[in-house]
Amino acid sequence: MFLAEAATAAVESTYEHFDIFMVIFTVLIGIGLVRLLMQRPRKNMLAIGFAAVSLLVFVVADYKMISGW
């Protein structure tokens, strides 16, 4: 009986509704980075660096989150 309960608990998903917001924020940061890179006259290097690091952090967090589903 205990083994059956443990097996059911291990199969349960760790999905939460906040996960959708994490994916949406990742897409928005990616769109913002692309828009920053497409600027012609002067590029804001600080904003590009911050967006790139933020996108990297969110992509890693999304990967860990989705692998737990």
N, C-alpha and C positions, 0 to 999 in steps of 0.2 A: 504494500500500500504506500509506504513512504517513497519507494523508488518511482512509482507512478506519479506521485505528486511532484517530485523533484524534476521528472522529465517534462511535465506540463509547465512548470515554472521556467525551465530553461528554454522552452519554445516560445514563450510569450515575447511579444515585440516590445521594444523600448521607445516606440514612436510616441511623440507628443505633438500637440498642435503648434508649439513654438518652432518646431523643425521647419515648417513651411516658411515662416518669417526669416529664418536663417538663410534658406536658399534664395528667397527674394532679395534679401540684403546683399548677398553675394553677387547676384545678377546686377543689381543697381550699382555696386562698386565697380564691377567690370565695365558697365556702360560708361560710368564716370571716368574711368581710366582711359578708355578709348577716346572719349571726347577731349580729355586733356592732351592726349598724344596727337590729336588731329589739329590742334591750334596752330595757326600759321605764323603770325608775326613774332610773338614772344611766348615761350613755354615756361610755365611755372614749375621749376624742377623740384621744389619742396613738395608741392601738391602731387606731382607725379610719383615721387618716392613714397610719400605717405599712402597714396592710393595703392601702389604696388605692394607695399608691406601689408596693408589692410586686406587686400585681395588674397594674398598668400595665406594669411592667418585664417581668413574665412573659408578658403578652399580646403585647407587642412582640417578645420573644424567640421566642415560639411562631410568630408570623407570619413572622419571618425564617427560622425553622427549616423550617416547612411549605412556604414558597415555594421552598426549595431542594430539595425532594423531587422 
